[in-house]
Amino acid sequence: MMHLLLVCAGGAIGAGLRHLANMVLLRWFGPGFPWGTMAVNVSGSLVMGFFAALLARKLGASTEWRLFFATGILGGYTTFSAFSLETVNLWLDGREMAAAAYVAVSVIFGLLALCAGLWFGRSLL
């Protein structure tokens, strides 16, 4: 139960940070392009890479710290960072085809699922 609470607390922080980043970039650049989402995805991936290299591998961060920070804060900020880390880990493990398939399936089926959800939701209205 404590692990769940750590993830939830971190997730609340990450979601708040994502919202702030989106609002700032919307104010700076306007609504013509999803600058906020793109910035969150890229910055979240950068922080996840730093976290994975420094804290998890070099400093032996505890399970609780990883759950709070990586799963909670970064998961609430952007799940794209987890996707990026998992893809690179597959690649570094010599599983290039699995990495490519993971990217292709996640993106293609994610877009198809979104379209299906839009279609289903609109058909109910």
Secondary structure, 3 states (H helix, E strand, C coil): CHHHHHHHHHHHHHHHHHHHHHHHHHHHHCCCCCHHHHHHHHHHHHHHHHHHHHHHHHCCCCHHHHHHHHHHHHHHHCCHHHHHHHHHHHHHCCCHHHHHHHHHHHHHHHHHHHHHHHHHHHHHC
